[in-house]
Amino acid sequence: MEIIKTGDSEGITLKVNGKLSAATAEEFDAALDGAVGETRDMVLDFAGLSYLASAGLRCLIAAHKRIKAKNGRLSIINVSDAVREIFEITALEDLFDLE
């Protein structure tokens, strides 16, 4: 998995490429945690994300809670049909701002 960070204190975008699995969830969580500490609003660009496991969903839920506690916004853009289906199956599509 590759994570590319852009932005500043006004807003950060994390572009995630590859597979977000149990093996890469710790790295993803660390990137999310660092970004949450730097900004209030975050965009996750999933254009290059090919796989999302439950470990990745757990990281997303935790980041969502941290962002909401700061009155911020977490948006997920460029969600493929396969990844969107994971959000639908787990009934999490309403929790996240998916585009």
N, C-alpha and C positions, 0 to 999 in steps of 0.2 A: 504494500500500500504506500502511496505517496500523498503527502499533504502539503499544499502550497498556500501560504498565508500572505494576504495583501490587505492593505487598509491602514487605519490609524485609530485614535481614540474615539473618533466619530462613528466608526463602524469597521468591522473586520470581516473579510471573506476567507473562508477556508475551502479550497478546492480539493476534493478527495478523489483520488484515482486508485482503481484496483478493487481489492476485496476487503470489506470490513467484517472480519471474522473474530473468533475468540483469540486467535494468534496475534491480531493487529489491534484489538480493542484497547489495550493499555496505552499504546502509542497515540491512538485517536483520542482517548480520554485526556491524556496529558496535553495534547494540542488544544482541545476544547477548554480545558481548565485554564491554560495560559491565556487564551483569547478572551475568555469571560473576565479574567482579571484585568484586562487592558481596555475593554470597551463595554458598552451597554447593549449595543445592537450587533447581531452577528448574522451573516448569511453563510449557509453551507451550500456549496455548488457540487451537486452529485452527478454532473454530466459524465464523469469518468468512473463512477462507482458501478461495478458489475455485480456485486454481491453484498447483501446486508444480513448479518446473523443476529441472533437475539442479544449477544454481547454488545453489539453496536447499538441496538435499540436501547439497551440499559444506559449506555453512555449518553445517548441523545436525551433520554428522559431526565437524567441528572443535570445535564447542561441546561435543559429547558427550565428546570426548577431554579437553577442559579441565576439565569437570565431574568426570569420573572420576578425574582426577589429584588432585582435591581431596577424593576419597572422597564426592562428592556424587551427586545423582540428578537426571536430566533426564527429565521426563514430558511426554508430548504428549497433550492431551485434546481431546475433541470433534472427532475426525478424521472427515471425511466419507468416504463410500464411494469417491469419485473420488480423493481424496488418499491414502486407505489403499491403493488399487490401485497407486499410484506406489511406495509402500514395498514392496509385495509383488513387483512387477515387477523392482525393483532388488535384491530379496532383503535389504532392510534392516529388515523388520518385526521381526526378532528382536533387532536391535541397540538399538532404541528401545522404551521403555515406552509403547505406544500404548493409549489408552483411548477 
